[in-house]
Amino acid sequence: MRAIAGNRWGASKKVVLVVYRSLIRSILEYGAVALDSMSNMNKSKLDTVQAEALRIACGAARGTSTAAIQVDNGEPPRLQLQLQYTVKLKSQKSHPATGILSMKKFLILLPIWT
């Protein structure tokens, strides 16, 4: 992403966000169900990658808070992505992951959605 974005040259913020959504966010959404079982350290690493990609996209300084960058770019945090994707899967009865979501662990995760 750094190769196409720069402060004084390169692609616009809109184009870089499209690249972010295609390369990074799509992976976070696709693996949302599996990502929930990761260790907190690995979840933190994913949050760091997401935040750094959004920093590059909007040209923010390194010290800018992750929440501010997410709001500026209109991107939800990883947990919200996981919840949205899980709700989407639960609404599709024929999806292969539907059986996994019926396990007790996921029912505890989504009490407000069921």
C-alpha positions in Angstrom: 0.0 0.0 0.0 2.9 2.3 0.6 4.0 1.9 -3.0 0.8 3.5 -4.2 0.2 6.1 -1.5 2.2 9.1 -0.6 1.7 12.5 1.0 2.5 14.5 -2.1 2.1 11.9 -4.8 0.4 8.6 -5.5 -3.2 7.4 -5.5 -6.0 9.3 -3.8 -7.3 8.2 -0.3 -10.3 6.7 -2.0 -8.2 4.4 -4.2 -6.0 3.4 -1.3 -9.1 2.5 0.8 -10.4 0.3 -2.1 -7.0 -1.5 -2.1 -7.2 -1.9 1.8 -10.7 -3.2 1.6 -9.7 -5.7 -1.2 -6.5 -7.0 0.4 -6.9 -6.7 4.2 -10.5 -6.2 5.2 -11.6 -9.0 2.9 -9.3 -11.4 4.8 -10.5 -10.2 8.2 -14.1 -10.7 7.2 -13.6 -14.1 5.6 -11.7 -15.5 8.6 -13.9 -13.7 11.2 -15.3 -16.9 12.7 -11.9 -18.5 13.0 -10.2 -15.4 14.2 -12.3 -15.4 17.4 -10.4 -18.4 18.7 -7.0 -16.8 18.4 -4.9 -15.7 21.3 -5.1 -12.1 22.5 -1.6 -11.5 21.3 -2.4 -12.6 17.7 -5.6 -10.5 17.8 -3.5 -7.5 18.8 -1.2 -8.1 15.9 -4.1 -8.2 13.5 -5.4 -4.9 15.0 -1.9 -3.4 14.5 -1.9 -4.5 10.8 -5.4 -3.0 10.3 -4.4 0.3 12.0 -1.2 0.6 10.0 -3.0 0.0 6.7 -5.6 2.6 7.6 -2.8 5.1 8.6 -1.2 4.6 5.2 -4.5 5.1 3.5 -5.3 8.4 5.1 -1.7 9.7 5.5 -2.0 9.9 9.3 1.0 10.3 11.6 2.2 7.3 13.6 0.9 8.5 16.9 -2.7 9.0 15.7 -5.1 6.8 17.7 -6.6 3.8 16.0 -10.1 4.8 16.8 -9.6 8.2 15.2 -8.2 6.6 12.1 -11.1 4.1 11.9 -13.6 6.9 12.2 -11.8 9.0 9.6 -11.8 6.2 7.1 -15.3 4.9 7.9 -13.9 1.5 8.9 -15.3 -0.6 11.8 -13.0 -2.2 14.4 -12.1 -5.9 14.0 -14.7 -7.1 16.6 -17.5 -5.3 14.8 -16.4 -6.9 11.5 -16.5 -10.3 13.2 -20.0 -9.7 14.6 -21.4 -8.4 11.3 -20.0 -11.4 9.4 -21.3 -13.8 12.0 -24.8 -12.3 11.8 -24.6 -12.5 8.0 -23.6 -16.2 8.2 -26.4 -17.0 10.7 -29.0 -15.5 8.3 -27.8 -17.9 5.5 -29.2 -21.3 6.4 -27.3 -23.1 3.6 -23.8 -21.7 4.4 -21.3 -24.3 5.5 -20.3 -22.4 8.6 -23.9 -22.5 10.0 -23.2 -25.7 11.9 -20.2 -24.1 13.6 -22.2 -21.1 14.7 -24.7 -23.2 16.5 -22.0 -24.3 19.0 -22.4 -23.0 22.6 -19.3 -20.9 22.3 -20.8 -18.7 19.6 -24.2 -18.5 21.3 -22.5 -16.9 24.3 -20.7 -14.5 21.9 -23.9 -13.3 20.3 -26.6 -12.9 22.9 -27.8 -9.6 21.6 -28.1 -10.8 18.0 -30.1 -14.0 18.5 
